[in-house]
Amino acid sequence: MLLPKQAVGFRELRKQGFGKKYIQSMCASLKLFPTPFKGIYYVPLEEERKGAFIEKPFNALAQAIRIFLGTDEFYFSCATAEKALGLKWQPDGGIHVVNAKLSRKIDLKGRASRNEAKKGWRARKIAALLPLYGSGIVFHKSDCVGCAKTKETPYGRFATKSQIKLDRKKFGERE
């Protein structure tokens, strides 16, 4: 049984007894919304599915990141943390994630525009859903994620003001 408003991975769906073809048909009919990561989906409420929106996209993204990295050892920093902590009000659009596993950028804006160019119904819906997660995700690799000064919130861990300054210097992010 799939619980709505949660991210779920392909492996978890298989463990719950769903067949590969059935999972593919749920994805094709958008009963499972795509996330920025391959093989990880968001289970929408019926209202979200009909309206093609995600009520709390940051929560869905945080859950998807947890599944993607396979750990809770990550926190949000730079502009993402500033916005969440109320230090900055201008929307940045990018999500900055500090973790111990990988360093990578995911261009969601570009992926959405490629889907927009396609003519299919599903591609247009995906083009509308992907920007809800932000314009892009930047993973910053750090050896000492546990050493960082963070603040725990219901939405995840966010860097404190002093940690944001250290992270900006370390990762070369501009303000």
N, C-alpha and C positions, 0 to 999 in steps of 0.2 A: 504494500500500500504506500503510495507516494504522498508525503505530507506537503501541502502547499507552502510557499514562501520560504523555500530552502534550496540551497544548491546541492546537487547530487552528481556523483561521477558515474561514468559508464560501468565501471566494475561493480559499484554498489547496486546499480540497477540489475546487473546480471545476477548478483548474489540474492536479490529479492525475487528472482525467478522470471524476470522478463527476458524474452528471447531477443536476439540481435535484430531480426526483422521488425519486431514490434517496437523496439526502441527507435529504430530508424523511421518507422511510420509516425511515431509520436513527435519526433523532431521535425519531420517533413510537414506535419499538420500544425506545428507550433503548439503542441500540448506541452512541450518542453522548450523553453526559450534558450537560445544560445548564450554563452558567456564568452569573454575574450579568450578562453582556453579550450583547446580541443578536448572533447570527451567529458566536459563538465557542463552541466545544464542547470537552469533555474526552473523550479516547478512553480508556475504562476497560479494565482487564484483565478477563478472563472472570470471575474470582472477584469483582471489584468489581461487575461488571454483575449477576451473580446475587444478590449480597448487598445491592445498592443502597447502596454506600458508596464513599468515595474514600479510599484508603490514606493519601495525603499531600495533604490539601486545600490547605494553604498553598502548596505547590509548584505545584499546578494553578492556583491563583488568581494567583500571581506570573506564570506563563506567560500566562494569559489577560489580565492587565493589560498585559503587554508587547505583546501583539497588539492590544488595545483602543486603547492610546495610540500604537502604531506606533513606539515608541522604547524604548530602555533608560534614558532620562533620567528616572528616578523613584527614590524611595527611601521606605522605610517609617519613620514617625516616631510621636511621641506614645506612646500606650499600646501600640501594636503593637511599636515598637522596644524599649520597656521590658521587655515580656514576652520578646521574642526574645533580648535581651542579659542576661536574668536579673536585672534590676533590680526587677521586679515579678512577683509570683506569682499574683495574682488574675486570673482570666480576664476580660477586658473584653468580648470578643465583637465589637467593632468593629475594622475595619482602616483605618488612616490612611495615605494615600498622598500624598506631596508630588511634584508634577510641574509642568511649565511650560505645560501646555496647558489644563487645565480645573479648575473648582471645582464640585463636585457631591456630593450624597449619594445613595446607593442603599440603600433599605430592604429588606434581604433577609428580615428577620423578617416584615414585612407581606406580602411577596410569597409567602412560604411559607404564611402563614395563609390567604391568598386561595386558594392551591392546595389547602390542607387542606379548605376548605369545598366544593370541587368533589367530585363523586362518582366520577370516573373513576380507573382504575388508574394511568394515567400521571401524573395530577395529584397523587395521593397519593405516588407515588414521588418526584416533583419536590419536593413539600413536605418530604420526608425528606432530599433531597440538598442543597437550598439552604442550610439552616442549617449545613452542614459548612464552608461558606466563612466563616461568622461571622454576626453579627446585622445588620451593615451595613458599607458601604464609604464612607469619606469621602475625597474627593479635595480636596487643598489646592493652590491655584495659587501658585507662587512663581517669581519672575523668575530667581533664581540657584540652580538645582538643582545645577549643577556645583560651586558654591562651598561647598556644605554639607559639614560634617564627617561623614563616614559610614564605616561599617565594612562591608566586603564579606564575605558569607558564601555558602555554597552555595545558600541560599534566596533571596538577593537582597541589596540594599544597605539597611542600617539606620542610622539617625541615632545618633551618639554621645550620651553623657549630656549634654554641654554643648549639642549641637545640639537635643536634645529640649527643653531649657529655652527656647532661643531660638524654636523652633517653637511651643511652647505659648503663649508670649507673643505671637508674631506672628499666630497663627491663633485666639487666644482659647479654646483648649482648656483645660479644667480637669483637674486631676490626679486 
